[in-house]
């Protein structure tokens, strides 16, 4: 819980250039839909650098020349850097879109239908190749109870045991 509070304080500052590289991912298992709903908050200027490097072309996140092409670049990047296994089985994720909020952007995904998770393995390498000090905070909620992990350069995945 301390990690969440620290992250919220850090993300609440409006900084033009920030001295830290961090993202937040919230994953919620929706019992009714039997899906994992995912929201990721990432500084859009960092994402712009990562997308430009990944695509080999200059990306203007706020004013793209071709919004449809930008969405394709985002989808490819987001799905490449996020992987989930539930109870030892890989899960297909679908990119749903994004929205911009001040200095950051929210990116949304959801899983295919999955069994009730007892174990979740999460791979998240967002921005790590572009920013060596990048840390990605991941909170997984099942029955409103959070379990958390952090990925970084030397640890891009982790296993969560759920109740």
VEXZATI-681278 format. One record per atom (N, C-alpha, C): residue number from 0; residue in one letter; atom name; x, y, z. Coordinates in Angstrom, 1 decimal. Atoms other than C-alpha are relative to their C-alpha. Layout:
BEGIN
ATOM bado voke drenvex     px     py     pz
ATOM  NUM    A      CA      X      Y      Z
...
***
This chain:
BEGIN
ATOM bado voke drenvex     px     py     pz
ATOM    0    X       N    0.8   -1.2    0.0
ATOM    0    X      CA    0.0    0.0    0.0
ATOM    0    X       C    0.9    1.3    0.0
ATOM    1    X       N   -0.9   -1.1    0.0
ATOM    1    X      CA    2.9    2.3    0.7
ATOM    1    X       C    0.5    0.4   -1.4
ATOM    2    X       N   -0.4   -0.2    1.4
ATOM    2    X      CA    4.1    1.8   -2.9
ATOM    2    X       C   -1.0    0.8   -0.8
ATOM    3    X       N    1.1   -0.7    0.7
ATOM    3    X      CA    0.7    2.9   -4.2
ATOM    3    X       C   -0.1    1.5    0.4
ATOM    4    X       N    0.1   -1.4   -0.5
ATOM    4    X      CA    0.6    6.0   -2.0
ATOM    4    X       C    1.2    0.8   -0.5
ATOM    5    X       N   -1.2   -0.7    0.5
ATOM    5    X      CA    4.2    7.0   -3.0
ATOM    5    X       C   -0.2    0.3   -1.5
ATOM    6    X       N    0.2   -0.2    1.5
ATOM    6    X      CA    3.3    6.5   -6.7
ATOM    6    X       C   -1.0    1.1   -0.2
ATOM    7    X       N    1.0   -1.1    0.2
ATOM    7    X      CA    0.2    8.7   -6.4
ATOM    7    X       C    0.5    1.4    0.3
ATOM    8    X       N   -0.6   -1.3   -0.3
ATOM    8    X      CA    2.2   11.5   -4.8
ATOM    8    X       C    0.9    0.4   -1.1
ATOM    9    X       N   -1.0   -0.3    1.1
ATOM    9    X      CA    4.9   11.3   -7.5
ATOM    9    X       C   -0.8    0.4   -1.2
ATOM   10    X       N    0.7   -0.2    1.2
ATOM   10    X      CA    2.3   11.2  -10.3
ATOM   10    X       C   -0.8    1.3    0.1
ATOM   11    X       N    0.8   -1.2   -0.2
ATOM   11    X      CA    0.4   14.2   -8.8
ATOM   11    X       C    0.8    1.3   -0.3
ATOM   12    X       N   -0.8   -1.2    0.3
ATOM   12    X      CA    3.3   16.6   -9.5
ATOM   12    X       C   -0.1    0.2   -1.5
ATOM   13    X       N   -0.1   -0.3    1.4
ATOM   13    X      CA    3.1   18.4  -12.8
ATOM   13    X       C    1.4    0.5   -0.3
ATOM   14    X       N   -1.4   -0.3    0.3
ATOM   14    X      CA    6.6   18.3  -14.1
ATOM   14    X       C    0.3    0.0   -1.5
ATOM   15    X       N   -0.3    0.1    1.4
ATOM   15    X      CA    7.8   19.2  -17.5
ATOM   15    X       C    1.1   -1.1   -0.3
ATOM   16    X       N   -1.0    1.1    0.1
ATOM   16    X      CA   10.9   17.0  -17.1
ATOM   16    X       C    0.1   -0.6    1.3
ATOM   17    X       N    0.1    0.7   -1.3
ATOM   17    X      CA   10.8   14.4  -14.4
ATOM   17    X       C    1.3   -0.7    0.2
ATOM   18    X       N   -1.2    0.7   -0.3
ATOM   18    X      CA   13.8   12.9  -12.6
ATOM   18    X       C   -0.1   -1.5    0.2
ATOM   19    X       N    0.3    1.4   -0.2
ATOM   19    X      CA   12.2    9.5  -12.3
ATOM   19    X       C   -0.7   -0.6   -1.1
ATOM   20    X       N    0.6    0.7    1.1
ATOM   20    X      CA   11.0    6.9  -14.7
ATOM   20    X       C   -0.9   -1.1    0.6
ATOM   21    X       N    0.9    0.9   -0.7
ATOM   21    X      CA    7.9    5.1  -13.5
ATOM   21    X       C   -1.3   -0.1   -0.7
ATOM   22    X       N    1.4    0.1    0.5
ATOM   22    X      CA    4.6    3.7  -14.7
ATOM   22    X       C   -0.8   -0.8    1.0
ATOM   23    X       N    0.9    0.7   -0.9
ATOM   23    X      CA    1.6    2.3  -12.9
ATOM   23    X       C   -0.9   -0.8   -0.9
ATOM   24    X       N    0.9    0.9    0.6
ATOM   24    X      CA   -0.4   -0.7  -14.0
ATOM   24    X       C   -1.0   -0.5    1.0
ATOM   25    X       N    1.0    0.6   -0.8
ATOM   25    X      CA   -3.7   -1.6  -12.4
ATOM   25    X       C   -0.7   -1.1   -0.8
ATOM   26    X       N    0.7    1.2    0.6
ATOM   26    X      CA   -5.1   -5.1  -13.2
ATOM   26    X       C   -1.0   -0.4    0.9
ATOM   27    X       N    1.1    0.3   -0.9
ATOM   27    X      CA   -8.5   -6.0  -11.9
ATOM   27    X       C   -0.6   -1.3   -0.7
ATOM   28    X       N    0.7    1.2    0.5
ATOM   28    X      CA  -10.0   -9.5  -12.2
ATOM   28    X       C   -1.5    0.3    0.2
ATOM   29    X       N    1.5   -0.3    0.0
ATOM   29    X      CA  -13.7   -8.9  -13.1
ATOM   29    X       C   -0.7   -1.4    0.1
ATOM   30    X       N    0.7    1.3   -0.2
ATOM   30    X      CA  -15.6  -12.0  -11.7
ATOM   30    X       C   -1.2   -0.1   -1.0
ATOM   31    X       N    1.1    0.1    0.8
ATOM   31    X      CA  -18.7  -11.2  -13.7
ATOM   31    X       C    0.3   -0.3   -1.5
ATOM   32    X       N   -0.4    0.1    1.4
ATOM   32    X      CA  -16.9  -10.9  -17.1
ATOM   32    X       C    1.1   -1.1   -0.1
ATOM   33    X       N   -1.1    1.0    0.0
ATOM   33    X      CA  -14.2  -13.5  -16.2
ATOM   33    X       C    1.2    0.5   -0.8
ATOM   34    X       N   -1.1   -0.6    0.7
ATOM   34    X      CA  -11.6  -11.1  -17.6
ATOM   34    X       C    0.8    0.8    0.9
ATOM   35    X       N   -0.8   -0.9   -0.7
ATOM   35    X      CA   -8.7   -9.1  -16.4
ATOM   35    X       C    0.0    1.3   -0.8
ATOM   36    X       N    0.1   -1.3    0.5
ATOM   36    X      CA   -9.2   -5.4  -17.0
ATOM   36    X       C    1.3    0.8    0.4
ATOM   37    X       N   -1.4   -0.6   -0.3
ATOM   37    X      CA   -5.9   -3.4  -17.3
ATOM   37    X       C    0.0    1.5   -0.4
ATOM   38    X       N   -0.2   -1.4    0.3
ATOM   38    X      CA   -5.2    0.3  -17.1
ATOM   38    X       C    1.5    0.3    0.4
ATOM   39    X       N   -1.4   -0.3   -0.3
ATOM   39    X      CA   -1.6    1.6  -17.4
ATOM   39    X       C    0.1    1.5   -0.2
ATOM   40    X       N   -0.2   -1.5    0.0
ATOM   40    X      CA   -0.6    5.2  -16.6
ATOM   40    X       C    1.5    0.2   -0.2
ATOM   41    X       N   -1.4   -0.2    0.4
ATOM   41    X      CA    2.6    6.3  -18.3
ATOM   41    X       C    0.2    1.4   -0.4
ATOM   42    X       N   -0.3   -1.4    0.4
ATOM   42    X      CA    4.2    9.7  -18.8
ATOM   42    X       C    0.0    0.0   -1.6
ATOM   43    X       N    0.1    0.0    1.4
ATOM   43    X      CA    3.3   10.5  -22.4
ATOM   43    X       C    1.3    0.4   -0.7
ATOM   44    X       N   -1.3   -0.3    0.7
ATOM   44    X      CA    6.7   12.1  -23.2
ATOM   44    X       C    1.0   -1.2    0.0
ATOM   45    X       N   -0.9    1.2    0.0
ATOM   45    X      CA    8.5    8.9  -22.2
ATOM   45    X       C   -0.5   -1.0   -1.0
ATOM   46    X       N    0.6    0.9    1.0
ATOM   46    X      CA    6.1    6.9  -24.3
ATOM   46    X       C    0.3    0.4   -1.4
ATOM   47    X       N   -0.4   -0.6    1.3
ATOM   47    X      CA    6.8    9.2  -27.2
ATOM   47    X       C    1.4   -0.5   -0.4
ATOM   48    X       N   -1.4    0.4    0.2
ATOM   48    X      CA   10.5    8.4  -26.9
ATOM   48    X       C    0.0   -1.5   -0.4
ATOM   49    X       N    0.0    1.5    0.3
ATOM   49    X      CA    9.8    4.6  -26.7
ATOM   49    X       C   -0.6   -0.4   -1.3
ATOM   50    X       N    0.7    0.3    1.3
ATOM   50    X      CA    7.4    4.6  -29.6
ATOM   50    X       C    0.8    0.4   -1.2
ATOM   51    X       N   -0.9   -0.4    1.1
ATOM   51    X      CA    9.8    6.6  -31.8
ATOM   51    X       C    1.1   -1.0   -0.2
ATOM   52    X       N   -1.1    1.0    0.1
ATOM   52    X      CA   12.6    4.2  -31.0
ATOM   52    X       C   -0.5   -1.4   -0.5
ATOM   53    X       N    0.6    1.3    0.4
ATOM   53    X      CA   10.4    1.1  -31.5
ATOM   53    X       C   -0.4    0.0   -1.5
ATOM   54    X       N    0.6   -0.1    1.4
ATOM   54    X      CA    8.9    2.3  -34.8
ATOM   54    X       C    1.0    0.5   -1.0
ATOM   55    X       N   -1.0   -0.5    0.9
ATOM   55    X      CA   12.0    3.9  -36.2
ATOM   55    X       C   -0.4    1.3   -0.7
ATOM   56    X       N    0.5   -1.3    0.6
ATOM   56    X      CA   10.0    7.1  -37.0
ATOM   56    X       C   -0.3    0.9    1.2
ATOM   57    X       N    0.3   -1.0   -1.0
ATOM   57    X      CA    9.4   10.3  -35.1
ATOM   57    X       C   -1.5    0.0    0.4
ATOM   58    X       N    1.4    0.0   -0.5
ATOM   58    X      CA    6.2   10.1  -33.0
ATOM   58    X       C   -0.3    1.2    0.7
ATOM   59    X       N    0.5   -1.1   -0.8
ATOM   59    X      CA    4.3   13.1  -31.9
ATOM   59    X       C   -1.3   -0.5    0.7
ATOM   60    X       N    1.1    0.7   -0.8
ATOM   60    X      CA    2.0   11.7  -29.2
ATOM   60    X       C   -1.2    0.9    0.1
ATOM   61    X       N    1.1   -0.9   -0.2
ATOM   61    X      CA   -0.1   14.8  -28.7
ATOM   61    X       C   -0.7    0.5   -1.2
ATOM   62    X       N    0.5   -0.5    1.3
ATOM   62    X      CA   -0.5   15.9  -32.3
ATOM   62    X       C    0.5   -0.9   -1.1
ATOM   63    X       N   -0.5    0.9    1.0
ATOM   63    X      CA    0.0   12.9  -34.5
ATOM   63    X       C   -0.5    0.4   -1.4
ATOM   64    X       N    0.4   -0.3    1.4
ATOM   64    X      CA    0.0   13.4  -38.3
ATOM   64    X       C   -1.1   -1.0   -0.4
ATOM   65    X       N    0.9    1.0    0.3
ATOM   65    X      CA   -1.9   10.1  -38.6
ATOM   65    X       C   -0.4   -0.8    1.2
ATOM   66    X       N    0.5    0.6   -1.2
ATOM   66    X      CA   -3.9    9.1  -35.5
ATOM   66    X       C   -0.2   -1.5   -0.1
ATOM   67    X       N    0.3    1.4    0.2
ATOM   67    X      CA   -4.8    5.7  -36.9
ATOM   67    X       C    1.4   -0.8    0.1
ATOM   68    X       N   -1.3    0.6    0.0
ATOM   68    X      CA   -1.1    4.9  -37.5
ATOM   68    X       C    0.6    0.0    1.4
ATOM   69    X       N   -0.5   -0.1   -1.4
ATOM   69    X      CA   -0.2    6.1  -34.0
ATOM   69    X       C   -0.6   -1.1    0.9
ATOM   70    X       N    0.7    1.1   -0.8
ATOM   70    X      CA   -2.8    3.7  -32.5
ATOM   70    X       C    0.6   -1.3   -0.3
ATOM   71    X       N   -0.6    1.3    0.3
ATOM   71    X      CA   -1.3    0.8  -34.4
ATOM   71    X       C    1.4   -0.1    0.6
ATOM   72    X       N   -1.3    0.0   -0.7
ATOM   72    X      CA    2.2    1.7  -33.1
ATOM   72    X       C   -0.1   -0.2    1.5
ATOM   73    X       N    0.2    0.2   -1.4
ATOM   73    X      CA    0.9    2.0  -29.6
ATOM   73    X       C   -0.4   -1.4    0.3
ATOM   74    X       N    0.5    1.4   -0.2
ATOM   74    X      CA   -1.0   -1.3  -29.8
ATOM   74    X       C    1.1   -1.0   -0.1
ATOM   75    X       N   -1.1    1.0    0.2
ATOM   75    X      CA    2.0   -3.2  -31.1
ATOM   75    X       C    1.0    0.1    1.2
ATOM   76    X       N   -0.9   -0.2   -1.1
ATOM   76    X      CA    4.3   -1.7  -28.4
ATOM   76    X       C   -0.6   -0.5    1.3
ATOM   77    X       N    0.6    0.4   -1.3
ATOM   77    X      CA    1.9   -2.2  -25.5
ATOM   77    X       C   -0.2   -1.5    0.1
ATOM   78    X       N    0.2    1.5    0.0
ATOM   78    X      CA    1.1   -5.8  -26.4
ATOM   78    X       C    1.3   -0.7    0.0
ATOM   79    X       N   -1.4    0.6    0.0
ATOM   79    X      CA    4.8   -6.6  -27.0
ATOM   79    X       C    0.6    0.0    1.4
ATOM   80    X       N   -0.7   -0.2   -1.3
ATOM   80    X      CA    5.8   -5.3  -23.5
ATOM   80    X       C   -0.9   -0.4    1.2
ATOM   81    X       N    0.9    0.5   -1.1
ATOM   81    X      CA    2.9   -6.8  -21.5
ATOM   81    X       C   -0.4   -1.4   -0.3
ATOM   82    X       N    0.4    1.4    0.2
ATOM   82    X      CA    2.3  -10.5  -21.1
ATOM   82    X       C   -0.5   -0.5    1.4
ATOM   83    X       N    0.6    0.5   -1.2
ATOM   83    X      CA    0.2  -12.4  -18.6
ATOM   83    X       C   -0.3   -1.5   -0.1
ATOM   84    X       N    0.4    1.4   -0.1
ATOM   84    X      CA   -0.2  -16.0  -17.5
ATOM   84    X       C   -0.8   -0.1    1.2
ATOM   85    X       N    0.9    0.3   -1.1
ATOM   85    X      CA   -3.0  -17.2  -15.3
ATOM   85    X       C    0.0   -1.5    0.2
ATOM   86    X       N   -0.1    1.4   -0.4
ATOM   86    X      CA   -2.6  -20.4  -13.4
ATOM   86    X       C    0.9   -0.8   -1.0
ATOM   87    X       N   -1.0    0.6    0.9
ATOM   87    X      CA    0.4  -21.2  -15.7
ATOM   87    X       C   -0.3    0.0   -1.5
ATOM   88    X       N    0.4    0.0    1.4
ATOM   88    X      CA   -1.4  -20.6  -19.0
ATOM   88    X       C    0.1    1.4   -0.6
ATOM   89    X       N    0.0   -1.3    0.7
ATOM   89    X      CA   -0.7  -17.7  -21.4
ATOM   89    X       C   -1.4    0.5   -0.3
ATOM   90    X       N    1.3   -0.7    0.2
ATOM   90    X      CA   -3.5  -15.2  -21.7
ATOM   90    X       C    0.1    1.0   -1.1
ATOM   91    X       N    0.1   -1.0    1.0
ATOM   91    X      CA   -4.4  -13.2  -24.8
ATOM   91    X       C   -0.5    1.3    0.5
ATOM   92    X       N    0.4   -1.3   -0.3
ATOM   92    X      CA   -4.6   -9.5  -24.3
ATOM   92    X       C   -0.4    0.8   -1.2
ATOM   93    X       N    0.5   -0.8    1.1
ATOM   93    X      CA   -6.5   -7.0  -26.4
ATOM   93    X       C    0.2    1.5    0.4
ATOM   94    X       N   -0.2   -1.4   -0.3
ATOM   94    X      CA   -5.5   -3.3  -26.6
ATOM   94    X       C   -1.3    0.7   -0.4
ATOM   95    X       N    1.3   -0.7    0.1
ATOM   95    X      CA   -8.6   -1.1  -26.2
ATOM   95    X       C    0.1    1.5   -0.4
ATOM   96    X       N   -0.2   -1.4    0.3
ATOM   96    X      CA   -7.2    2.4  -26.6
ATOM   96    X       C    0.7    0.8    1.1
ATOM   97    X       N   -0.6   -0.8   -1.0
ATOM   97    X      CA   -5.8    5.3  -24.7
ATOM   97    X       C   -0.7    1.4    0.1
ATOM   98    X       N    0.5   -1.4   -0.2
ATOM   98    X      CA   -6.6    8.8  -23.3
ATOM   98    X       C    1.1    0.7    0.7
ATOM   99    X       N   -1.1   -0.9   -0.6
ATOM   99    X      CA   -4.3   11.7  -22.3
ATOM   99    X       C   -0.6    0.7    1.2
ATOM  100    X       N    0.3   -0.7   -1.3
ATOM  100    X      CA   -4.4   13.2  -18.8
ATOM  100    X       C    1.2    0.8    0.4
ATOM  101    X       N   -1.1   -0.8   -0.4
ATOM  101    X      CA   -2.1   16.1  -18.2
ATOM  101    X       C    1.4   -0.5   -0.5
ATOM  102    X       N   -1.3    0.4    0.4
ATOM  102    X      CA    1.5   14.8  -18.2
ATOM  102    X       C    0.1   -1.5   -0.3
ATOM  103    X       N    0.0    1.4    0.1
ATOM  103    X      CA    0.5   11.2  -18.5
ATOM  103    X       C   -1.1   -0.5   -1.0
ATOM  104    X       N    1.0    0.6    0.8
ATOM  104    X      CA   -1.6    8.9  -20.7
ATOM  104    X       C   -0.4   -1.3    0.7
ATOM  105    X       N    0.5    1.2   -0.5
ATOM  105    X      CA   -3.8    6.0  -19.7
ATOM  105    X       C   -0.2   -0.9   -1.3
ATOM  106    X       N    0.1    1.0    1.1
ATOM  106    X      CA   -3.6    2.8  -21.9
ATOM  106    X       C   -0.9   -1.1    0.6
ATOM  107    X       N    0.9    1.0   -0.5
ATOM  107    X      CA   -6.3    0.2  -21.7
ATOM  107    X       C    0.0   -1.3   -0.8
ATOM  108    X       N    0.0    1.3    0.6
ATOM  108    X      CA   -6.3   -3.5  -22.3
ATOM  108    X       C   -1.0   -0.9    0.8
ATOM  109    X       N    0.7    1.1   -0.8
ATOM  109    X      CA   -8.4   -6.6  -21.3
ATOM  109    X       C    0.4   -1.3   -0.5
ATOM  110    X       N   -0.4    1.4    0.4
ATOM  110    X      CA   -7.8  -10.3  -21.4
ATOM  110    X       C   -1.2   -0.7   -0.6
ATOM  111    X       N    1.1    0.9    0.4
ATOM  111    X      CA   -9.8  -13.0  -23.0
ATOM  111    X       C   -0.6   -0.6    1.3
ATOM  112    X       N    0.5    0.7   -1.2
ATOM  112    X      CA  -12.0  -15.0  -20.6
ATOM  112    X       C    1.0   -0.9    0.6
ATOM  113    X       N   -0.9    0.9   -0.7
ATOM  113    X      CA   -9.9  -16.7  -18.0
ATOM  113    X       C   -0.6   -0.6    1.3
ATOM  114    X       N    0.5    0.7   -1.2
ATOM  114    X      CA  -10.4  -19.1  -15.1
ATOM  114    X       C    0.4    1.0    1.2
ATOM  115    X       N   -0.3   -0.8   -1.2
ATOM  115    X      CA  -10.4  -17.6  -11.6
ATOM  115    X       C    1.5   -0.1    0.3
ATOM  116    X       N   -1.5    0.1   -0.2
ATOM  116    X      CA   -6.7  -16.7  -11.0
ATOM  116    X       C    0.4   -0.4    1.4
ATOM  117    X       N   -0.7    0.3   -1.3
ATOM  117    X      CA   -4.8  -18.4   -8.2
ATOM  117    X       C    1.4    0.5    0.0
ATOM  118    X       N   -1.4   -0.5    0.3
ATOM  118    X      CA   -1.4  -17.5   -9.7
ATOM  118    X       C    0.0    0.8   -1.2
ATOM  119    X       N   -0.1   -0.9    1.2
ATOM  119    X      CA   -0.6  -14.7  -12.1
ATOM  119    X       C    1.4    0.3   -0.1
ATOM  120    X       N   -1.3   -0.4    0.4
ATOM  120    X      CA    2.7  -14.3  -13.8
ATOM  120    X       C   -0.1    1.2   -0.9
ATOM  121    X       N    0.1   -1.2    0.8
ATOM  121    X      CA    3.1  -10.8  -15.2
ATOM  121    X       C    1.4    0.4   -0.5
ATOM  122    X       N   -1.1   -0.5    0.7
ATOM  122    X      CA    5.7   -9.6  -17.7
ATOM  122    X       C   -0.3    1.4   -0.4
ATOM  123    X       N    0.2   -1.4    0.3
ATOM  123    X      CA    6.0   -5.8  -18.0
ATOM  123    X       C    1.4    0.6   -0.2
ATOM  124    X       N   -1.3   -0.6    0.3
ATOM  124    X      CA    9.1   -4.3  -19.8
ATOM  124    X       C   -0.2    1.4   -0.6
ATOM  125    X       N    0.3   -1.3    0.6
ATOM  125    X      CA    7.5   -1.0  -20.7
ATOM  125    X       C    1.2    1.0    0.3
ATOM  126    X       N   -1.0   -1.0   -0.1
ATOM  126    X      CA   10.1    1.7  -21.3
ATOM  126    X       C    1.4   -0.4    0.5
ATOM  127    X       N   -1.2    0.4   -0.6
ATOM  127    X      CA   12.9   -0.3  -19.8
ATOM  127    X       C    1.2    0.1   -1.0
ATOM  128    X       N   -1.1   -0.1    0.9
ATOM  128    X      CA   15.0   -0.4  -23.0
ATOM  128    X       C    0.4    1.4   -0.3
ATOM  129    X       N   -0.2   -1.5    0.3
ATOM  129    X      CA   14.7    3.4  -23.4
ATOM  129    X       C    0.5    0.7    1.3
ATOM  130    X       N   -0.4   -0.7   -1.3
ATOM  130    X      CA   15.2    4.4  -19.7
ATOM  130    X       C    0.5   -1.1    1.0
ATOM  131    X       N   -0.5    1.1   -0.8
ATOM  131    X      CA   17.5    2.1  -17.7
ATOM  131    X       C   -0.4    0.0    1.5
ATOM  132    X       N    0.4    0.0   -1.4
ATOM  132    X      CA   16.2    3.3  -14.3
ATOM  132    X       C   -1.6   -0.1    0.0
ATOM  133    X       N    1.5    0.2    0.0
ATOM  133    X      CA   12.5    2.7  -15.4
ATOM  133    X       C   -0.4   -1.1    1.0
ATOM  134    X       N    0.7    1.0   -0.9
ATOM  134    X      CA   10.3    1.0  -12.8
ATOM  134    X       C   -1.4    0.0   -0.3
ATOM  135    X       N    1.4    0.2    0.3
ATOM  135    X      CA    6.9   -0.4  -13.5
ATOM  135    X       C   -0.7   -0.6    1.2
ATOM  136    X       N    0.8    0.5   -1.2
ATOM  136    X      CA    4.5   -0.7  -10.5
ATOM  136    X       C   -1.2   -0.7   -0.5
ATOM  137    X       N    1.1    0.8    0.4
ATOM  137    X      CA    1.9   -3.4  -11.0
ATOM  137    X       C   -0.8   -0.4    1.2
ATOM  138    X       N    0.9    0.4   -1.0
ATOM  138    X      CA   -1.1   -3.8   -8.8
ATOM  138    X       C   -1.1   -0.9   -0.6
ATOM  139    X       N    1.0    1.0    0.4
ATOM  139    X      CA   -3.3   -6.9   -9.3
ATOM  139    X       C   -1.1   -0.1    1.1
ATOM  140    X       N    1.1    0.1   -0.9
ATOM  140    X      CA   -6.8   -6.9   -7.7
ATOM  140    X       C   -0.9   -1.1   -0.3
ATOM  141    X       N    1.0    1.1    0.0
ATOM  141    X      CA   -8.9   -9.9   -7.0
ATOM  141    X       C   -0.8    0.1    1.2
ATOM  142    X       N    0.9   -0.2   -1.1
ATOM  142    X      CA  -11.9   -9.5   -4.8
ATOM  142    X       C    0.4    1.2    0.8
ATOM  143    X       N   -0.4   -1.3   -0.5
ATOM  143    X      CA  -10.7   -6.0   -4.2
ATOM  143    X       C    1.2    0.0    0.9
ATOM  144    X       N   -1.2    0.1   -0.8
ATOM  144    X      CA   -7.6   -7.2   -2.5
ATOM  144    X       C    1.2    0.1   -1.0
ATOM  145    X       N   -1.2   -0.2    0.9
ATOM  145    X      CA   -4.3   -5.9   -4.1
ATOM  145    X       C    1.2   -0.9    0.4
ATOM  146    X       N   -1.3    0.6   -0.1
ATOM  146    X      CA   -1.1   -7.8   -4.7
ATOM  146    X       C    0.8    0.8   -0.9
ATOM  147    X       N   -0.8   -0.9    0.8
ATOM  147    X      CA    1.8   -5.8   -6.1
ATOM  147    X       C    1.4   -0.5   -0.3
ATOM  148    X       N   -1.4    0.3    0.3
ATOM  148    X      CA    5.1   -6.1   -7.8
ATOM  148    X       C    0.6    1.1   -0.8
ATOM  149    X       N   -0.7   -1.0    0.8
ATOM  149    X      CA    7.7   -3.9   -9.5
ATOM  149    X       C    0.9   -0.7   -1.0
ATOM  150    X       N   -1.0    0.4    1.0
ATOM  150    X      CA    9.5   -4.6  -12.7
ATOM  150    X       C    1.0    1.1   -0.3
ATOM  151    X       N   -1.0   -1.0    0.3
ATOM  151    X      CA   12.7   -3.0  -13.7
ATOM  151    X       C    1.0   -0.7   -1.0
ATOM  152    X       N   -1.0    0.5    0.9
ATOM  152    X      CA   15.8   -3.6  -15.9
ATOM  152    X       C    0.4   -1.4    0.3
ATOM  153    X       N   -0.5    1.4   -0.4
ATOM  153    X      CA   17.0   -6.7  -14.0
ATOM  153    X       C   -1.1   -1.0    0.4
ATOM  154    X       N    1.2    0.9   -0.4
ATOM  154    X      CA   13.5   -8.1  -13.3
ATOM  154    X       C   -1.2    0.5   -0.7
ATOM  155    X       N    1.1   -0.4    0.8
ATOM  155    X      CA   10.9   -7.8  -16.0
ATOM  155    X       C   -1.3   -0.8    0.2
ATOM  156    X       N    1.2    0.8   -0.3
ATOM  156    X      CA    8.4  -10.3  -14.6
ATOM  156    X       C    0.0   -0.4    1.5
ATOM  157    X       N    0.1    0.4   -1.3
ATOM  157    X      CA    7.1  -11.6  -11.4
ATOM  157    X       C   -1.3   -0.9    0.2
ATOM  158    X       N    1.2    0.9   -0.3
ATOM  158    X      CA    4.6  -14.2   -9.9
ATOM  158    X       C   -0.7    0.5    1.2
ATOM  159    X       N    0.9   -0.3   -1.1
ATOM  159    X      CA    1.7  -13.3   -7.7
ATOM  159    X       C   -0.8   -1.2    0.4
ATOM  160    X       N    0.9    1.1   -0.5
ATOM  160    X      CA    0.0  -15.9   -5.5
ATOM  160    X       C   -1.2    0.8    0.6
ATOM  161    X       N    1.2   -0.7   -0.4
ATOM  161    X      CA   -3.6  -14.8   -5.0
ATOM  161    X       C   -0.8   -0.9    1.0
ATOM  162    X       N    0.9    0.7   -0.9
ATOM  162    X      CA   -6.1  -15.7   -2.3
ATOM  162    X       C   -1.3   -0.4   -0.6
***
